Amino acid sequence: MSKQALTITRMETLSEELLLQRLQQTRLRGFGRPLIYEQSALQLWRDVDPRSLYPAQNYVLQEDHQRLHTLYTLFLQQGINIFALSGGLLFWLRYGEEEEEEGPIPLTPPVVEMSHEPDGRVLPLINDGMHRVYTAMRMGLPIHVVAVTNVPRQWPYYAYPLANGWDDVQELSVLPADYVKKAYRDPENYKDLFRDFNEVFPGIQKQRKRSILI
């Protein structure tokens, strides 16, 4: 899909206060679906160096990086830097003149948890928005993130951070069928530790027909 065929038809903005309030209502998928951030502190961290954040996934897809670069360009034409959001966005896209628009699509700063690891380190672990962080890093840009502290230690993020951070991440054109995506903390029940952002921002974890946001 060419850049010329992709247009933003409309958008709505969400304040920083509303963004943090809604994210604080995030539930786990398992363990009785508790409010994982109920006792946590959520803050917007501005102009963070992407390389200082720890990914938990072993790969990024070139196609998704390219699409986020396209989205960055489209929003910048309207005076919005998607890597420096002080709140959230809901927007609608159209792919060519003949197609119906798609949306609303939520866009928020990536979510980063200060994660207590078995070796005693406390690391800024990327929970949601790895491809956004990666694209900002590739473009040499800082990024705003929502940082979460005081996450219940009995419910850590479902995968371990990569030992060497971004140096361990592969950029792939195609994901092999047998590729090991992450090192799960509990391989048998890792889905129980998913943070269900779809409840607070419907569609944010949706697999879209063109995967414009990852």
KANORRA-V168977 format. One record per run of one state. SS is the DSSP state (H for helix, E for strand, - for the rest). FROM is the first residue (numbers start at 1). TO is the last residue. Records with the same first field share a line. If there is no record, write none. Layout:
# KANORRA-V168977
SS=FROM-TO, FROM-TO
This chain:
# KANORRA-V168977
-=1-2, 15-15, 24-26, 29-34, 36-40, 49-49, 53-53, 55-56, 58-58, 77-87, 96-101, 108-109, 117-121, 129-129, 139-142, 150-152, 156-158, 160-164, 169-169, 173-181, 183-183, 185-189, 194-194, 200-214
H=3-5, 16-23, 50-52, 62-76, 130-138, 153-155, 165-168, 190-193, 197-199
E=6-14, 27-28, 35-35, 41-48, 54-54, 57-57, 59-61, 88-95, 102-107, 110-116, 122-128, 143-149, 159-159, 170-172, 182-182, 184-184, 195-196
